[in-house]
């Protein structure tokens, strides 16, 4: 199954989330055998990757704002 390679490359989360990923993986792999549901399996992949990238962007923006506020904080005290 193609999804197994994709899920293995992604970093592991908590054990509860790993079980949910395995259930989704089994569902989508079974769905690939049906031609009408094959497109839905790829939609699940795109949604999962989109959420994964969104979390990384959110963390990046949060860290950037934190550093920016701390730098402004130091500048005001130096002046």
Biopython code that builds the backbone (N, CA, C, O; Angstrom):
import numpy as np
from Bio.PDB.StructureBuilder import StructureBuilder

atoms = [
    (1, "UNK", "N", (0.856, -1.205, 0.000)),
    (1, "UNK", "CA", (0.000, 0.000, 0.000)),
    (1, "UNK", "C", (0.878, 1.236, 0.000)),
    (1, "UNK", "O", (1.872, 1.293, 0.724)),
    (2, "UNK", "N", (0.522, 2.224, -0.802)),
    (2, "UNK", "CA", (1.317, 3.450, -0.923)),
    (2, "UNK", "C", (1.261, 4.263, 0.370)),
    (2, "UNK", "O", (2.235, 4.922, 0.735)),
    (3, "UNK", "N", (0.124, 4.216, 1.059)),
    (3, "UNK", "CA", (-0.039, 5.029, 2.267)),
    (3, "UNK", "C", (0.911, 4.613, 3.380)),
    (3, "UNK", "O", (1.307, 5.447, 4.195)),
    (4, "UNK", "N", (1.283, 3.337, 3.427)),
    (4, "UNK", "CA", (2.171, 2.878, 4.493)),
    (4, "UNK", "C", (3.510, 3.586, 4.420)),
    (4, "UNK", "O", (4.082, 3.921, 5.457)),
    (5, "UNK", "N", (4.026, 3.824, 3.218)),
    (5, "UNK", "CA", (5.288, 4.546, 3.072)),
    (5, "UNK", "C", (5.135, 6.001, 3.515)),
    (5, "UNK", "O", (6.036, 6.563, 4.138)),
    (6, "UNK", "N", (3.986, 6.610, 3.191)),
    (6, "UNK", "CA", (3.764, 8.009, 3.564)),
    (6, "UNK", "C", (3.658, 8.145, 5.077)),
    (6, "UNK", "O", (4.253, 9.050, 5.662)),
    (7, "UNK", "N", (2.910, 7.257, 5.710)),
    (7, "UNK", "CA", (2.728, 7.362, 7.162)),
    (7, "UNK", "C", (4.002, 7.012, 7.916)),
    (7, "UNK", "O", (4.244, 7.548, 8.997)),
    (8, "UNK", "N", (4.827, 6.113, 7.357)),
    (8, "UNK", "CA", (6.080, 5.773, 8.033)),
    (8, "UNK", "C", (7.061, 6.932, 7.973)),
    (8, "UNK", "O", (7.840, 7.129, 8.905)),
    (9, "UNK", "N", (7.037, 7.707, 6.885)),
    (9, "UNK", "CA", (7.954, 8.841, 6.768)),
    (9, "UNK", "C", (7.582, 9.972, 7.717)),
    (9, "UNK", "O", (8.454, 10.721, 8.156)),
    (10, "UNK", "N", (6.311, 10.103, 8.034)),
    (10, "UNK", "CA", (5.898, 11.152, 8.966)),
    (10, "UNK", "C", (6.342, 10.778, 10.373)),
    (10, "UNK", "O", (6.327, 9.598, 10.725)),
    (11, "UNK", "N", (6.744, 11.773, 11.201)),
    (11, "UNK", "CA", (7.180, 11.479, 12.565)),
    (11, "UNK", "C", (6.035, 10.907, 13.399)),
    (11, "UNK", "O", (4.865, 11.229, 13.189)),
    (12, "UNK", "N", (6.407, 10.049, 14.348)),
    (12, "UNK", "CA", (5.393, 9.370, 15.167)),
    (12, "UNK", "C", (4.831, 10.325, 16.215)),
    (12, "UNK", "O", (5.559, 11.129, 16.796)),
    (13, "UNK", "N", (3.532, 10.224, 16.444)),
    (13, "UNK", "CA", (2.892, 11.037, 17.461)),
    (13, "UNK", "C", (2.647, 10.182, 18.699)),
    (13, "UNK", "O", (3.307, 9.162, 18.897)),
    (14, "UNK", "N", (1.712, 10.594, 19.516)),
    (14, "UNK", "CA", (1.389, 9.815, 20.706)),
    (14, "UNK", "C", (0.768, 8.473, 20.319)),
    (14, "UNK", "O", (0.349, 8.281, 19.178)),
    (15, "UNK", "N", (0.714, 7.561, 21.265)),
    (15, "UNK", "CA", (0.234, 6.210, 20.967)),
    (15, "UNK", "C", (-1.230, 6.225, 20.540)),
    (15, "UNK", "O", (-1.621, 5.455, 19.663)),
    (16, "UNK", "N", (-2.040, 7.085, 21.143)),
    (16, "UNK", "CA", (-3.455, 7.151, 20.762)),
    (16, "UNK", "C", (-3.603, 7.633, 19.331)),
    (16, "UNK", "O", (-4.457, 7.144, 18.592)),
    (17, "UNK", "N", (-2.765, 8.599, 18.932)),
    (17, "UNK", "CA", (-2.843, 9.100, 17.568)),
    (17, "UNK", "C", (-2.304, 8.071, 16.588)),
    (17, "UNK", "O", (-2.763, 7.996, 15.449)),
    (18, "UNK", "N", (-1.320, 7.268, 17.031)),
    (18, "UNK", "CA", (-0.808, 6.216, 16.157)),
    (18, "UNK", "C", (-1.881, 5.177, 15.865)),
    (18, "UNK", "O", (-1.967, 4.675, 14.745)),
    (19, "UNK", "N", (-2.705, 4.847, 16.868)),
    (19, "UNK", "CA", (-3.777, 3.876, 16.636)),
    (19, "UNK", "C", (-4.810, 4.443, 15.673)),
    (19, "UNK", "O", (-5.345, 3.716, 14.836)),
    (20, "UNK", "N", (-5.096, 5.750, 15.787)),
    (20, "UNK", "CA", (-6.043, 6.375, 14.857)),
    (20, "UNK", "C", (-5.484, 6.369, 13.444)),
    (20, "UNK", "O", (-6.222, 6.164, 12.480)),
    (21, "UNK", "N", (-4.157, 6.598, 13.318)),
    (21, "UNK", "CA", (-3.535, 6.586, 11.993)),
    (21, "UNK", "C", (-3.607, 5.180, 11.405)),
    (21, "UNK", "O", (-3.839, 5.022, 10.206)),
    (22, "UNK", "N", (-3.410, 4.153, 12.241)),
    (22, "UNK", "CA", (-3.483, 2.780, 11.740)),
    (22, "UNK", "C", (-4.902, 2.446, 11.271)),
    (22, "UNK", "O", (-5.079, 1.766, 10.260)),
    (23, "UNK", "N", (-5.910, 2.923, 12.003)),
    (23, "UNK", "CA", (-7.291, 2.669, 11.594)),
    (23, "UNK", "C", (-7.598, 3.372, 10.275)),
    (23, "UNK", "O", (-8.235, 2.798, 9.391)),
    (24, "UNK", "N", (-7.138, 4.628, 10.147)),
    (24, "UNK", "CA", (-7.346, 5.359, 8.897)),
    (24, "UNK", "C", (-6.572, 4.698, 7.759)),
    (24, "UNK", "O", (-7.055, 4.617, 6.629)),
    (25, "UNK", "N", (-5.362, 4.224, 8.075)),
    (25, "UNK", "CA", (-4.537, 3.555, 7.074)),
    (25, "UNK", "C", (-5.220, 2.298, 6.559)),
    (25, "UNK", "O", (-5.250, 2.051, 5.353)),
    (26, "UNK", "N", (-5.769, 1.500, 7.476)),
    (26, "UNK", "CA", (-6.464, 0.272, 7.077)),
    (26, "UNK", "C", (-7.708, 0.601, 6.252)),
    (26, "UNK", "O", (-7.999, -0.076, 5.266)),
    (27, "UNK", "N", (-8.440, 1.642, 6.655)),
    (27, "UNK", "CA", (-9.655, 2.022, 5.940)),
    (27, "UNK", "C", (-9.340, 2.457, 4.514)),
    (27, "UNK", "O", (-10.017, 2.061, 3.565)),
    (28, "UNK", "N", (-8.296, 3.280, 4.377)),
    (28, "UNK", "CA", (-7.969, 3.812, 3.052)),
    (28, "UNK", "C", (-7.362, 2.725, 2.171)),
    (28, "UNK", "O", (-7.628, 2.682, 0.970)),
    (29, "UNK", "N", (-6.544, 1.843, 2.760)),
    (29, "UNK", "CA", (-5.965, 0.749, 1.972)),
    (29, "UNK", "C", (-7.054, -0.190, 1.474)),
    (29, "UNK", "O", (-6.983, -0.676, 0.346)),
    (30, "UNK", "N", (-8.065, -0.450, 2.308)),
    (30, "UNK", "CA", (-9.189, -1.278, 1.869)),
    (30, "UNK", "C", (-10.011, -0.547, 0.808)),
    (30, "UNK", "O", (-10.568, -1.158, -0.104)),
    (31, "UNK", "N", (-10.069, 0.766, 0.952)),
    (31, "UNK", "CA", (-10.866, 1.545, 0.004)),
    (31, "UNK", "C", (-10.204, 1.623, -1.360)),
    (31, "UNK", "O", (-10.880, 1.839, -2.366)),
    (32, "UNK", "N", (-8.883, 1.449, -1.406)),
    (32, "UNK", "CA", (-8.198, 1.528, -2.701)),
    (32, "UNK", "C", (-8.608, 0.396, -3.629)),
    (32, "UNK", "O", (-8.500, 0.525, -4.849)),
    (33, "UNK", "N", (-9.079, -0.712, -3.068)),
    (33, "UNK", "CA", (-9.520, -1.820, -3.901)),
    (33, "UNK", "C", (-10.817, -1.468, -4.638)),
    (33, "UNK", "O", (-11.112, -2.041, -5.687)),
    (34, "UNK", "N", (-11.571, -0.548, -4.102)),
    (34, "UNK", "CA", (-12.801, -0.103, -4.770)),
    (34, "UNK", "C", (-12.452, 1.120, -5.616)),
    (34, "UNK", "O", (-11.878, 2.085, -5.111)),
    (35, "UNK", "N", (-12.795, 1.079, -6.881)),
    (35, "UNK", "CA", (-12.376, 2.151, -7.783)),
    (35, "UNK", "C", (-13.071, 3.471, -7.462)),
    (35, "UNK", "O", (-12.480, 4.535, -7.644)),
    (36, "UNK", "N", (-14.299, 3.419, -6.993)),
    (36, "UNK", "CA", (-15.048, 4.644, -6.732)),
    (36, "UNK", "C", (-14.522, 5.381, -5.505)),
    (36, "UNK", "O", (-14.708, 6.592, -5.385)),
    (37, "UNK", "N", (-13.858, 4.655, -4.581)),
    (37, "UNK", "CA", (-13.406, 5.281, -3.337)),
    (37, "UNK", "C", (-11.917, 5.615, -3.399)),
    (37, "UNK", "O", (-11.369, 6.174, -2.448)),
    (38, "UNK", "N", (-11.259, 5.279, -4.506)),
    (38, "UNK", "CA", (-9.813, 5.516, -4.618)),
    (38, "UNK", "C", (-9.515, 7.012, -4.566)),
    (38, "UNK", "O", (-8.518, 7.423, -3.972)),
    (39, "UNK", "N", (-10.368, 7.826, -5.181)),
    (39, "UNK", "CA", (-10.138, 9.266, -5.153)),
    (39, "UNK", "C", (-10.271, 9.805, -3.734)),
    (39, "UNK", "O", (-9.556, 10.733, -3.356)),
    (40, "UNK", "N", (-11.184, 9.229, -2.940)),
    (40, "UNK", "CA", (-11.348, 9.669, -1.555)),
    (40, "UNK", "C", (-10.116, 9.370, -0.721)),
    (40, "UNK", "O", (-9.793, 10.130, 0.193)),
    (41, "UNK", "N", (-9.421, 8.279, -1.015)),
    (41, "UNK", "CA", (-8.222, 7.928, -0.256)),
    (41, "UNK", "C", (-7.139, 8.979, -0.468)),
    (41, "UNK", "O", (-6.415, 9.324, 0.466)),
    (42, "UNK", "N", (-7.025, 9.489, -1.698)),
    (42, "UNK", "CA", (-6.035, 10.535, -1.948)),
    (42, "UNK", "C", (-6.439, 11.846, -1.293)),
    (42, "UNK", "O", (-5.578, 12.628, -0.888)),
    (43, "UNK", "N", (-7.742, 12.095, -1.185)),
    (43, "UNK", "CA", (-8.215, 13.292, -0.487)),
    (43, "UNK", "C", (-7.807, 13.232, 0.986)),
    (43, "UNK", "O", (-7.432, 14.252, 1.564)),
    (44, "UNK", "N", (-7.879, 12.041, 1.599)),
    (44, "UNK", "CA", (-7.447, 11.893, 2.989)),
    (44, "UNK", "C", (-5.955, 12.199, 3.136)),
    (44, "UNK", "O", (-5.539, 12.801, 4.126)),
    (45, "UNK", "N", (-5.155, 11.787, 2.157)),
    (45, "UNK", "CA", (-3.715, 12.059, 2.212)),
    (45, "UNK", "C", (-3.476, 13.564, 2.176)),
    (45, "UNK", "O", (-2.692, 14.088, 2.967)),
    (46, "UNK", "N", (-4.149, 14.264, 1.261)),
    (46, "UNK", "CA", (-3.951, 15.698, 1.135)),
    (46, "UNK", "C", (-4.413, 16.439, 2.381)),
    (46, "UNK", "O", (-3.761, 17.395, 2.801)),
    (47, "UNK", "N", (-5.522, 16.019, 2.982)),
    (47, "UNK", "CA", (-6.003, 16.649, 4.214)),
    (47, "UNK", "C", (-4.988, 16.440, 5.339)),
    (47, "UNK", "O", (-4.713, 17.363, 6.106)),
    (48, "UNK", "N", (-4.432, 15.228, 5.440)),
    (48, "UNK", "CA", (-3.474, 14.922, 6.510)),
    (48, "UNK", "C", (-2.210, 15.755, 6.348)),
    (48, "UNK", "O", (-1.700, 16.311, 7.321)),
    (49, "UNK", "N", (-1.697, 15.842, 5.103)),
    (49, "UNK", "CA", (-0.483, 16.631, 4.853)),
    (49, "UNK", "C", (-0.769, 18.112, 5.082)),
    (49, "UNK", "O", (0.083, 18.827, 5.609)),
    (50, "UNK", "N", (-1.968, 18.590, 4.690)),
    (50, "UNK", "CA", (-2.320, 19.999, 4.875)),
    (50, "UNK", "C", (-2.347, 20.366, 6.354)),
    (50, "UNK", "O", (-1.829, 21.413, 6.742)),
    (51, "UNK", "N", (-2.949, 19.507, 7.189)),
    (51, "UNK", "CA", (-2.987, 19.759, 8.631)),
    (51, "UNK", "C", (-1.574, 19.748, 9.203)),
    (51, "UNK", "O", (-1.241, 20.562, 10.063)),
    (52, "UNK", "N", (-0.737, 18.812, 8.718)),
    (52, "UNK", "CA", (0.634, 18.681, 9.192)),
    (52, "UNK", "C", (1.432, 19.946, 8.891)),
    (52, "UNK", "O", (2.153, 20.443, 9.756)),
    (53, "UNK", "N", (1.307, 20.475, 7.661)),
    (53, "UNK", "CA", (2.014, 21.696, 7.274)),
    (53, "UNK", "C", (1.451, 22.896, 8.041)),
    (53, "UNK", "O", (2.207, 23.780, 8.442)),
    (54, "UNK", "N", (0.138, 22.932, 8.245)),
    (54, "UNK", "CA", (-0.491, 24.050, 8.962)),
    (54, "UNK", "C", (0.028, 24.143, 10.389)),
    (54, "UNK", "O", (0.255, 25.242, 10.893)),
    (55, "UNK", "N", (0.220, 22.999, 11.047)),
    (55, "UNK", "CA", (0.739, 23.002, 12.415)),
    (55, "UNK", "C", (2.157, 23.559, 12.438)),
    (55, "UNK", "O", (2.506, 24.341, 13.323)),
    (56, "UNK", "N", (2.982, 23.154, 11.457)),
    (56, "UNK", "CA", (4.348, 23.658, 11.408)),
    (56, "UNK", "C", (4.385, 25.161, 11.168)),
    (56, "UNK", "O", (5.188, 25.860, 11.785)),
    (57, "UNK", "N", (3.526, 25.675, 10.278)),
    (57, "UNK", "CA", (3.480, 27.112, 10.011)),
    (57, "UNK", "C", (3.027, 27.866, 11.261)),
    (57, "UNK", "O", (3.560, 28.933, 11.566)),
    (58, "UNK", "N", (2.055, 27.323, 11.982)),
    (58, "UNK", "CA", (1.559, 27.959, 13.201)),
    (58, "UNK", "C", (2.660, 28.050, 14.249)),
    (58, "UNK", "O", (2.829, 29.085, 14.894)),
    (59, "UNK", "N", (3.416, 26.949, 14.418)),
    (59, "UNK", "CA", (4.511, 26.962, 15.397)),
    (59, "UNK", "C", (5.588, 27.959, 14.974)),
    (59, "UNK", "O", (6.147, 28.654, 15.822)),
    (60, "UNK", "N", (5.889, 28.039, 13.677)),
    (60, "UNK", "CA", (6.911, 28.952, 13.177)),
    (60, "UNK", "C", (6.512, 30.399, 13.432)),
    (60, "UNK", "O", (7.332, 31.200, 13.880)),
    (61, "UNK", "N", (5.250, 30.740, 13.148)),
    (61, "UNK", "CA", (4.766, 32.107, 13.369)),
    (61, "UNK", "C", (4.784, 32.438, 14.858)),
    (61, "UNK", "O", (5.136, 33.554, 15.240)),
    (62, "UNK", "N", (4.405, 31.475, 15.701)),
    (62, "UNK", "CA", (4.389, 31.701, 17.150)),
    (62, "UNK", "C", (5.793, 31.985, 17.669)),
    (62, "UNK", "O", (5.984, 32.893, 18.478)),
    (63, "UNK", "N", (6.775, 31.216, 17.209)),
    (63, "UNK", "CA", (8.163, 31.431, 17.634)),
    (63, "UNK", "C", (8.665, 32.778, 17.110)),
    (63, "UNK", "O", (9.364, 33.496, 17.826)),
    (64, "UNK", "N", (8.316, 33.127, 15.873)),
    (64, "UNK", "CA", (8.760, 34.390, 15.281)),
    (64, "UNK", "C", (8.211, 35.578, 16.070)),
    (64, "UNK", "O", (8.941, 36.529, 16.347)),
    (65, "UNK", "N", (6.928, 35.526, 16.432)),
    (65, "UNK", "CA", (6.317, 36.609, 17.211)),
    (65, "UNK", "C", (6.951, 36.682, 18.594)),
    (65, "UNK", "O", (7.169, 37.776, 19.115)),
    (66, "UNK", "N", (7.246, 35.543, 19.192)),
    (66, "UNK", "CA", (7.860, 35.513, 20.519)),
    (66, "UNK", "C", (9.244, 36.163, 20.486)),
    (66, "UNK", "O", (9.583, 36.947, 21.372)),
    (67, "UNK", "N", (10.044, 35.837, 19.464)),
    (67, "UNK", "CA", (11.375, 36.436, 19.343)),
    (67, "UNK", "C", (11.258, 37.934, 19.059)),
    (67, "UNK", "O", (12.034, 38.730, 19.588)),
    (68, "UNK", "N", (10.293, 38.316, 18.229)),
    (68, "UNK", "CA", (10.114, 39.725, 17.887)),
    (68, "UNK", "C", (9.714, 40.536, 19.128)),
    (68, "UNK", "O", (10.223, 41.637, 19.338)),
    (69, "UNK", "N", (8.807, 39.998, 19.944)),
    (69, "UNK", "CA", (8.392, 40.684, 21.167)),
    (69, "UNK", "C", (9.544, 40.774, 22.158)),
    (69, "UNK", "O", (9.715, 41.804, 22.809)),
    (70, "UNK", "N", (10.330, 39.725, 22.284)),
    (70, "UNK", "CA", (11.442, 39.744, 23.223)),
    (70, "UNK", "C", (12.512, 40.739, 22.768)),
    (70, "UNK", "O", (13.129, 41.403, 23.601)),
    (71, "UNK", "N", (12.738, 40.849, 21.455)),
    (71, "UNK", "CA", (13.725, 41.802, 20.962)),
    (71, "UNK", "C", (13.246, 43.235, 21.197)),
    (71, "UNK", "O", (14.038, 44.102, 21.566)),
    (72, "UNK", "N", (11.953, 43.484, 20.983)),
    (72, "UNK", "CA", (11.404, 44.809, 21.250)),
    (72, "UNK", "C", (11.479, 45.113, 22.750)),
    (72, "UNK", "O", (11.719, 46.254, 23.146)),
    (73, "UNK", "N", (11.274, 44.104, 23.562)),
    (73, "UNK", "CA", (11.343, 44.272, 25.005)),
    (73, "UNK", "C", (12.754, 44.700, 25.418)),
    (73, "UNK", "O", (12.912, 45.591, 26.253)),
    (74, "UNK", "N", (13.762, 44.078, 24.844)),
    (74, "UNK", "CA", (15.144, 44.429, 25.171)),
    (74, "UNK", "C", (15.490, 45.827, 24.654)),
    (74, "UNK", "O", (16.220, 46.571, 25.311)),
    (75, "UNK", "N", (14.973, 46.179, 23.492)),
    (75, "UNK", "CA", (15.275, 47.496, 22.927)),
    (75, "UNK", "C", (14.692, 48.611, 23.785)),
    (75, "UNK", "O", (15.339, 49.639, 23.987)),
    (76, "UNK", "N", (13.487, 48.419, 24.289)),
    (76, "UNK", "CA", (12.869, 49.463, 25.097)),
    (76, "UNK", "C", (13.636, 49.649, 26.412)),
    (76, "UNK", "O", (13.763, 50.771, 26.903)),
    (77, "UNK", "N", (14.143, 48.557, 26.977)),
    (77, "UNK", "CA", (14.873, 48.667, 28.236)),
    (77, "UNK", "C", (16.269, 49.227, 28.032)),
    (77, "UNK", "O", (16.815, 49.873, 28.927)),
    (78, "UNK", "N", (16.856, 48.985, 26.857)),
    (78, "UNK", "CA", (18.180, 49.545, 26.591)),
    (78, "UNK", "C", (18.089, 51.063, 26.399)),
    (78, "UNK", "O", (18.985, 51.803, 26.806)),
    (79, "UNK", "N", (17.007, 51.511, 25.781)),
    (79, "UNK", "CA", (16.849, 52.944, 25.572)),
    (79, "UNK", "C", (16.463, 53.620, 26.892)),
    (79, "UNK", "O", (16.280, 54.837, 26.931)),
]
sb = StructureBuilder()
sb.init_structure("model")
sb.init_model(0)
sb.init_chain("A")
sb.init_seg("    ")
for serial, (resi, resn, name, xyz) in enumerate(atoms, 1):
    if name == "N":
        sb.init_residue(resn, " ", resi, " ")
    sb.init_atom(name, np.array(xyz, "f"), 0.0, 1.0, " ", f" {name:<3s}", serial, name[0])
structure = sb.get_structure()
